[in-house]
Amino acid sequence: MSESTLVPPSSVVLVSGGSRGLGLAIVSDLVASGVKVAAFARTVTPELTALAEKYPDQVHVGSVDLNDAKATQAFVKEVEEKLGPIDGLVNNAAIGQDSLHVHTSAEQLANIIQTNLTSPLVLTRFVLRRLLAKGLKGRIVNVTSICAQRGFPGLVAYSATKGGMDSATRSLARELGGRVLANSVAPGFFASEMSAVLGQTQLDQIVRRTPTGHLTEPDEVVPVVRMLLLDNTNINGQALVIDGAASI
């Protein structure tokens, strides 16, 4: 493979929803890998602030609502001024759901779709336009979910948005013609507030049918995200499931 066809490792990565959980783990790992990282969330946690204070030339954080397009675009420009052009994007920010579809209001549906699907696509469009205008190559990692591929009660709208992001990933990979590698990581259920929607009985069932015998941990997902952003890889347009084979 010639050097001209390779997509280089990302050097400046933007992570949405980087204040806690998997997002914070991804940010911390990328910082440890020597990458410049920008992260935003509606609420910046002390852990994220501490990273920015410890690595002032490598980390830039902000309190930004993903659904505020003007604010996210202003943040992207801030990042470019401080860290350089963004050539890696991790769409991680999302909200969960804990309601049967018949009990979910139209307003709740609209909010889940806006936050988990529309706003990430708008952010992706903005970052890509700036990347391509500079003649650069880059990488996108969309954090989706096993819910995009299997059915779970109480998660109809959430599943729809994650399935939408998986589909968008495949189309982006085609549309971008190799200039940008676009992939999804689809974790199984975390032992976190997101998985509380299922209740202990269903969680126990998932653990029993998981060959590895445990729910997904953030530190099992982080190395896959790092690989997709930093390694020399020909993986493109894929949704990589990380769930201990619970779903097969």
RAVEN-V230466 format. One record per helix or strand of 2 or more residues. SS is the DSSP state (h for helix, s for strand). FROM is the first residue (numbers start at 1). TO is the last residue. If there is no record, write none. Layout:
[[SS/FROM/TO] [SS/FROM/TO]]
This chain:
[[h/3/5] [s/12/16] [h/21/32] [s/36/41] [h/46/54] [s/59/63] [h/69/83] [s/88/91] [h/101/103] [h/106/133] [s/138/143] [h/146/148] [h/156/175] [s/180/187] [h/195/208] [h/218/230] [s/239/242]]
